[in-house]
Amino acid sequence: MPSPSRARRRRLTWIAAGGGAAAVIATLLAFGGGSGDPGSQGRPVVVVSSPADEATPDEQQKELLALARRDPHDPLALGRPDAPVVLIAYEDFQCPYCGKFARETKPELVRRYVDKGVLRIEWRNFPVFGAESEQAARAAWAAGQQGRFWQFHDIAYAKERPRNQGYFSSSRLRAMARSAGVADLDRFEADMTSHAAAAAVSKDREEGYALGVSSTPAFLVNARPILGAQPLSTFSAAIEEAAGEARR
């Protein structure tokens, strides 16, 4: 299976629908697609242009589905490794819309789908807002090494904070880790500054860049891209459709 960075892609131009007018938000390179209209409860409209040498739709879909790691030991994942639907989330801890998703949408997705074995959520660190975003991403990875990633995640997103104003300084990240129940704080700090943490964050970020992700949050629900903190109904519709396709 070719890696996403080398595979042939078609370009999906995302247009946010809502507010009475459509505005181009970002361009995402991906293998799947969908469509909406400006009145479809904020669902994105997708405009597709295809190069002459693009892979077939089936090949494109398989390559997107292969992005799901399904590692049973992945501390940055929630849900069964064999769940029929995987939601991959590319997020930044300083992104306010990521925080909105974390506080309002993720808990409902966990209750409705993860707890029932339908959905697996796989986090990807995608720091784009500067040094504190990078440091928070490494800290989250370090918390995960002691099995406390999601507890750290919830504390980091508990409220919106101004960017790059010291809210994700080393001392405050240590305090967050303590509140998240990280047992060995010295190990946490060592892990946070390790080459392994830098490599893990870089791997996630490069995966997103290879898809053309340029803003956060960005999601893949199996092979369907979703950009931004869309309404819960958008995620529910995508998950249920993907689950139905998996049963066929």
N, C-alpha and C positions, 0 to 999 in steps of 0.2 A: 504494500500500500504506500503510495507516495506521500510525503509529508505535505501538510497544507501550504507551506511556504513555497514548495516546488510545483504543486499541482496546478493544472489549468483551472481558471475560475471565470465566472461571469460576474459582472459588476452590478451590485444592487444599490441604487441611490435611494436613501431613506428620506421620506418627506413626512413630517409630523402633521397629523390631521387634528384639527381642533381650533377653537377660538374663531371660527368663521373663515379662516384663511389658512392655506397650507404654506409651510416654510421649510426649506431644505435645511436639515440639521446636520447630516453627516453622510459619508459614503462608506459602505462596508463591502469588502470583498468576501463573497461566500459562495456556497455550492447549492444552496436551496433557495426557496423564495416563497412569497405569498403576496397577497394583495389586499387592499382595503379601499375605502373611499372616505372622503372628508367628513362624512356623517357617521362613521362606524365607531362611535364611542372612543375616539382618540387612537384607533388602531392606525399604524403607519401605512401609508401608501408606498408601494415599491415599484420603481421604474427599472426595467431590466434592459441592459444592452449586452450582447453576446459576441465575443470575438469568434472569428471563423474557425479557430482550432480548439474551441473549448471542448472539454470532456462531455460525455453524455449526461443527461440528468441523473440517471441511476448511478453513474460513477461519482458524480458530484455529491449526491446524497450519501453514498457510502463513505466518502472521504470526510464529510462533516460528522457523520455518526462515529467515525473512528477517533474523533477528538476526545470522546468520553473515556476517561482512564479506567474507571470501574475497579480501582484498586481497593480491596477490602480493608487494607490497612491505612488508607489515606485519611489523615486526621482533619483535612480541610474539606471533607465531604460528609453529607448527611444522607441516610437512606440505604436501602439494600443495593449491593453492587449489581444485582441482576434485575433491578427495577426496569420496567419497559420504557420509561421516559427518563432522560437525564437533562437537567437544566444546568448549563455551564454559565457561571456568572463572572464577568470581568469587571472588577470593582476597585475603587480607591477609598481609603478610609477618610479622606478629606472631602469627598464628593457629597454634596447635600442630597442629591437625588438617590445616591446609593443608600444614604441614611434613611431616607423616606421608604425605600424598598425594604430595608432591614427591619424597620420598626412597624410598618403597616402591612406589607405584603408577604414577606417570608414566613411570619408566624402562621398566617392562614394557609399558605401552601404546605407547610409542615403538617398542620392539623388535617387538612383535606386530602393530601396526596402522599406525603412522605410517610406518615404514620400508618397508612393503609398499604404501603408497599408498591404504590404506583409510580412514585417519583423519587429520584435521587438528585440532590443538589451538589454540584462540584464547584468550589470556589477557585477562582484564579486571581492572584494578586496582579493588579494593573495600575500601579502608581503613576499618576500623570501630573500631579499638582505640586511637585517640588520635593525638597529634601525631607520634610516631615512625612509626606506620603510614602516615600521610600522607606524611612525608618519605621513607620507604623506597619508597613507590609512585612518587613523582616521580623518585627516584634510579634506579629500575628503568627507567622510561620514558627517562631521560637515557642510560642505558647502551645502550638499544635504538637510540638515534639514531646510535650508532657500531657497531651490529651485534653488541652483546654482551649483549643482554637475557637470554638463557637461561643464559649463563655466570654473570651476576650473580645470576639467580634461584637457581641451584644453590648458590652460595656463601652467599647470604642464608638459605637453608633448610638449610644443612649440619648445623646442630644447633639444638635448641630453646633459646631465650633468654628470660629474664624480660622482661615487657612494660614499655615506657616506663622503662627503667633505664639509658638511654644507649647501648644496643647498636646503635641506628640513629642515632647522632649524625652530624653532618656529617663529622667527621674519620673515623669508622669506615666510613661509606658510601663516602668517597673511597678508603679502604684496600681495601674490597670491590671497588670498581670497578677499582683497580689489579690486584688478584688475578684479576679476571675478564678482564683483557686490554684494558680500555678504553685506547685509545692517547693521547687528549688529555684529561688530567684537568682542566685549566682549563676546557675546553669542557664537560666533564661537569658541573662545578659550576655553570657558567652556565646550562646546559640545565635542571639540576635545580631551579633557583630561578626559571625563566622562566614567563611567563604561558602559554606553550604547554604546559608540563608540567602546570600547574594545570588548564588546560582539558581536556587529555587524560584526566587522572585523574577530573575531574568528570564528563566524558561517560560513562566506564565506570561510575562509581558511580551516576549517575542512571539508566542503563540497568537496572542491577540493582534499584534501588529501584522502578522502574516495574513490574518483575515481582514485587515484593513480597519480594525477597531481604532478609533481616534478619540472617542469620548466615553464617559462612563455615566451610568451603568450600561453594559451591553450584555445580551444574553443569547444563548442558543438553547432552544427547546427541541431536543433531538436535532433535526436539520433545519429548524425554522429560526431565523434571527429576529430578535426583538430589541429595540433600542430605547433606552430611557426607562424611567419609573412609570410604566404604563399602568392602567387600572388593573385591579385583581382580575376582572373579567377577561382581559386580554390574555393573561397568563393561563387562566383556567381553560379558556377555549383552546389555546395552543396545546396544553397538556392533555386535555381530553381527546383532541383530534389525534395527537401523536400516540396516545394509548390505544385508540381505536385502530390506527394503522398497524401498530405492533401486534395486535390480536389477529390480524387478517392472515 
